[in-house]
């Protein structure tokens, strides 16, 4: 989970497991077939290259996927920056690496 994760994980995380994460974590909610997610991937990957120590979890979201609903995800991709399991900030549908860098600049 450290470093850029090229695929969306269908592994189901519970909100309790997310809350127990230590340090900084970037969650990305999306789907591999989503055009917006595909368009955002190069910008995310470019910005993330500067933060390879960051835990990055891509979560396959969709109908019936509870975690996305608990985080109130409405559009894909949604990036959520966590510190000690709590949301610090989020970014929805980024297209430029600088947008993602702006989110990552809030890392504690």
N, C-alpha and C positions, 0 to 999 in steps of 0.2 A: 504493500500500500504506500510505500515511500517512493516518490518519483512519479513521472507521468504515467498514468494508467491508460492504455490505448483502447480498452473496451469497457462497456457498461456492465457492471456486475449485477446479475440477477439475484445474488445472495441477499437474503433479507436481513437487514439490520433492524433492531428494535430501537425505539426512541431511548430506551434505557442504555443500550450499548453505545449509542451516539453520545449521550450525556456523560458517559464514563471516559470518553476519549481525552487524552491529556495533550497539552500543547496546542499547536495550531493544526487545523485540518481544513481542507477545502473539499466541500461536497459539490458534485455536479449532478443535477437531476436532468435526465434526457432520455433519448431513445436512439438506437443506431440508425434507424430509418428516417429520422427527423431531419428535414432539410436545413432548418435553423441550427440544429446541433452540428451537422456536418459543416455548415458555413462558419461556425464559431470555432471549430476545433483548431485550425491553424493559429488563430490569435491566442487561444488559451495555451496551446503548446509553446508558442514563442515566449509568452510572458512567464509561463511556468518554468522554463529553462533556467531562469534566474533564481528560482526557489526550489531547487531539486530536493532540498531537505524537508520540504513540506509534505505532509501526508495528504494524498489526493485520492478521493474515492468517487468514481463515476457510478451513479446509481440508475439502473434501468427503471424508469418511471412509467406510469400509465394507469389505466383503469384497474381498480382493485389493489393498487399498490399503496399501502397505508402510510408509509413514511413520507412520501411526497405530500400527502394530504395534511399530515401533522405539521409539516413545514409550510403549508399553504402555498405550494408551488402551483402556479396556474399556466405558465408558459415555459417552453424549453428553448434552449438550456437555461437553467437557473443555477448560478454558482452561489454557494453559501459558505462564507468564511466563519469558522468556529474557533473559539479559544476556550480550552478546558470544557468542551462540549456545549458551549453556549454561543448562540449566533452573535457575531460582531457586525456583519454587514452582508449584503447580497448584491448580485448583479444579474440582470436578466437580458438574454439575447445579445451578448457582446459580439461585435464584429471586428474590433480593432484591439491589437495587443495592448495599447495604452489604456484602454478601458479596464482590462484585466489587471494590468499593473497598478492602476488606481485602487482596485479592490485589495490586491496583495500588499499594497503599501500600508495597510492597516494591521499587518501582522505584528503581534506583541513581541 
